[in-house]
């Protein structure tokens, strides 16, 4: 199948899963995970209807920005962000989805203050408690939400997660737990409720179940672009 056909198929699957769950398909946005893709491929994806691109690596993102590869689409940063690379990301993306520590949040606030702008973010939750993954533990989330609320140059838009690898339906309990966490946190917020609308979860192997459990953003790469090519060396 062509890239355009893959995009159409994924969007159709998202819509079908949403309707199955009694949701409006327009509530869910597809984020095309463009890791290791070329600028030309990114342009083709946008021409075929992709409206949001998600980058995992700062170096690749910077190169694609220089190529104007994302023109016509919003840009999210969805990978692990090191604090020493925050200045290369803040103000250059619409949303940083992967803020999983107080230290990183502080660095983003400081850089956004220097640029005199407000950076939209999601807080990353390590919903499966995996040592190999970044993100805040669920029980530590309220404190990080409170910290974000005190940052004048950061706007908290919601939550993001990467659940443990499981079978076809194995991730649904984790997605359901994230949805409940999202609802609970939102109900406790004194303000910012109108901005706290994003729940980013689900990738190529499980995005339909993520939609069934309440995702508003799904981050899909392989199902759109096929198996990833090897990383460039050097």
Long-range contacts (C-beta under 8 A, 24 or more apart in sequence): 3-41, 3-44, 3-45, 3-48, 3-224, 3-225, 4-44, 4-48, 4-49, 6-223, 6-224, 6-225, 6-226, 7-32, 7-45, 7-48, 7-49, 7-50, 7-224, 8-48, 8-49, 9-223, 10-207, 10-220, 10-223, 10-224, 11-49, 13-207, 13-208, 14-207, 14-208, 14-211, 14-218, 16-208, 17-207, 17-208, 17-209, 17-211, 17-212, 18-211, 20-212, 21-211, 21-212, 21-213, 21-214, 23-211, 27-216, 28-211, 28-215, 28-216, 28-217, 28-218, 29-216, 29-217, 29-218, 30-218, 30-220, 31-76, 31-78, 31-200, 31-217, 31-218, 31-219, 31-220, 32-73, 32-220, 32-221, 32-224, 32-225, 33-78, 33-203, 33-219, 33-220, 33-221, 33-224, 34-64, 34-221, 34-225, 35-60, 35-79, 35-221, 35-228, 36-60, 36-228, 36-229, 36-230, 36-231, 36-232, 37-225, 39-63, 39-64, 39-67, 39-69, 40-69, 41-225, 42-69, 42-70, 43-69, 43-71, 45-224, 45-225, 46-70, 46-71, 46-72, 46-73, 47-72, 50-224, 52-76, 52-217, 54-78, 54-97, 54-219, 55-79, 55-93, 56-80, 58-85, 58-88, 58-89, 61-88, 61-89, 61-92, 61-93, 62-88, 65-92, 78-160, 78-200, 78-219, 80-134, 83-107, 86-111, 87-111, 90-115, 90-117, 90-119, 91-115, 91-117, 91-119, 94-120, 95-120, 95-121, 95-122, 95-157, 95-198, 96-120, 96-121, 96-122, 97-121, 97-122, 97-124, 97-160, 97-200, 97-217, 97-219, 98-122, 98-124, 98-134, 98-135, 98-160, 99-123, 99-124, 99-148, 100-124, 100-125, 100-126, 100-134, 100-135, 100-136, 101-134, 101-136, 101-144, 102-143, 102-144, 102-147, 105-144, 105-147, 105-148, 105-151, 105-154, 108-151, 108-154, 109-151, 109-152, 109-153, 109-154, 112-153, 112-154, 113-152, 113-153, 116-153, 117-153, 118-152, 118-153, 118-154, 118-155, 119-153, 119-154, 119-155, 120-154, 120-155, 120-157, 121-148, 121-154, 121-155, 121-156, 121-157, 122-156, 122-157, 122-158, 122-159, 122-160, 122-198, 122-200, 123-148, 123-156, 123-158, 123-159, 123-160, 124-159, 124-160, 124-161, 124-162, 125-159, 125-160, 125-161, 125-178, 125-181, 126-161, 127-161, 127-163, 127-174, 127-177, 127-178, 127-181, 128-163, 128-164, 128-174, 130-164, 133-162, 135-161, 135-162, 138-177, 138-181, 141-181, 141-185, 142-185, 142-188, 145-185, 145-189, 149-189, 149-191, 149-192, 155-192, 155-195, 156-192, 156-195, 156-196, 157-195, 157-196, 157-197, 157-198, 158-182, 158-196, 158-197, 158-198, 158-199, 158-200, 158-216, 159-185, 159-198, 159-199, 159-200, 160-198, 160-199, 160-200, 160-201, 160-217, 161-200, 161-201, 162-201, 162-203, 163-201, 163-206, 166-206, 168-206, 168-209, 169-209, 171-206, 171-209, 171-210, 172-209, 172-212, 172-213, 175-201, 175-202, 175-206, 175-209, 175-210, 175-212, 175-213, 175-214, 175-215, 176-213, 176-214, 178-213, 178-214, 179-213, 179-214, 182-214
